[in-house]
Amino acid sequence: MSYFIFTKNFENSTGYLYRIVENKIDLDNLNLNLTHYKVIEDNQINFNEIKYGNKIVLNYSNDKLNTIDNSFSFSNKKSLQSYIKMIKEAIKPFIENNKNHVNFNIWNNYYNQLNNLNLDSITYPLNKSLEEYFNDLGQPSYNILQLP
């Protein structure tokens, strides 16, 4: 089972999804005190839809996710480059400050994967998320919401 972590006490309120985790092990390795959050258990299919950006979580109601469809399109190299920069800026503090974390190597390797991506080899427009693009290539793929 996967887990969706929301800011507590904001049922039916948009914009309070804080983290997503794929399994119980990842949930146990979060750098969070979960008593301050609402944790909703859900299935792998919904997790993948969110992870790859095909759906957006609006909110939760009665322990059920409310989602809408989403589509990605990077029209050119510059737009993808900007997205990658944003992701790297989110990952960098984690890898600088959590060298002993069990998931350090995963995120450090992903950061390096982002650095080494040849943006000139991609055909634009790229009509999928970067996460789905990596998955389609058989490469590791993580959503920034999975960051511990």
N, C-alpha and C positions, 0 to 999 in steps of 0.2 A: 504494500500500500504506500501511497505517496501522501504528502502532507502540505497543506497550505496554511501559512501563518499570517494572521491579521493582527493589527492593533486591536487590543481588547476593547469591548463595549462600543463597537461601531457597526453593529449589525444593520444591514440595509443601507450602509453609507458607502459611497463610492470613493475609491482611492486609498484604501487602508490595507491592501495586500502588502506584506512586508518581506516575506521569504517564501520560497517553495523548496521542498526537499523530496528527494526521490524515494527514500526508504527510512526505516527506523534508525539505522546506523547513522545516516546523515543527520537525522533529527537529534540524536543524542550527541552529535559532535558540533552542534551550533554554538556559537558564542553568545547565547541568549539565556535569560532567565524566563522560561516559558510560562511562568505564572502571570506574566505581564501581557500575554498574548492569547488570542483565540486560535486554537489549532484545529483544523478541519482535516479529517482523513478522507481521502478520495482514491480513485483508481489511476492506474498507469496511463490509460488513454487520455484522460483529462490532463494529467501531468505533462505528457508529451505535447498536447495541443498548446499548453501555456508555454512550455519550455521553448518550443520552436516558433512561437509567436503567431500561431494560427488562430488563437483565441486570446482574449483579454479578460481577466477577471474583473468584473465590476464591483462585486461585493459578495457577501454571504447572507443567507437567511435560513434559520433553522438548521444549521450545520450543512447547508447545501450551497455550492458555488453558483453564482449567477454570472454567466459569461456572454460575450458577444464575439462574433467572427471578426477576424483581423486579417489584413493582407499587408505584405511588405513589398516595397519596390525601391531599390537603390538605382536611381536613374543614371548615375555616373560614378566614376571613381571617387570623386570628391565627397559625395554624399556617404559612400561606404567608409571612406577614410575618416570622416567625422564621427560616424557611429563607432568605429573601432577605437578611436581616441577616447570617446566617452566610456567605453567598456574598460579600457586599460586604466583610465583614471580611477575607476571604482575598484579594480583589482589591486592596483599598486599598494595602497595602504595595508591591505590584508597581507600581502607577501612581505612587506617591509616589517610588519609588526607581529607576525605569527609564524616564525620560522620553525617552531616546535609543534605546530598544529598538525593533526593527522592528515589534513587535506592540503597542506602546504604545497607538496609536489604537484598535485593535480592543478592547482591554480597557478603556480609558477610556470608549469609546462604550457598551460593554456595562454598565459601572458606571452610567452615566447612564441607560441603558435601564431598569435595575433601579430606579433612583431615581424614574423617571417612570411606572412601571407603576401604572395605576389599579386597585388591588385591589378596589374596589367594583364594577368592571365585570365581574368574574369570577363565574361561577356555581359555587357550592360545593355538594357537595364537588367539588373538581377532582381527577379520577381519572387523572391523568397527571403526569409530572414538569414542572417549570417549563420545562426545556429543550425538552421535546416540545411544550409549550403554545406557546412562542415559535416553534418550527419550524412548527407548524400555522398560525400567523398569518403566516408568511412573514418573520418577523423573525430577526435574528441570534440564534444560540443556541450557548452554550458550556458545557461541563462544567468545573467547577472543576479537575478533573484535567488540563485542557488548559493551565492557566496556566503560562507559561514559567518 
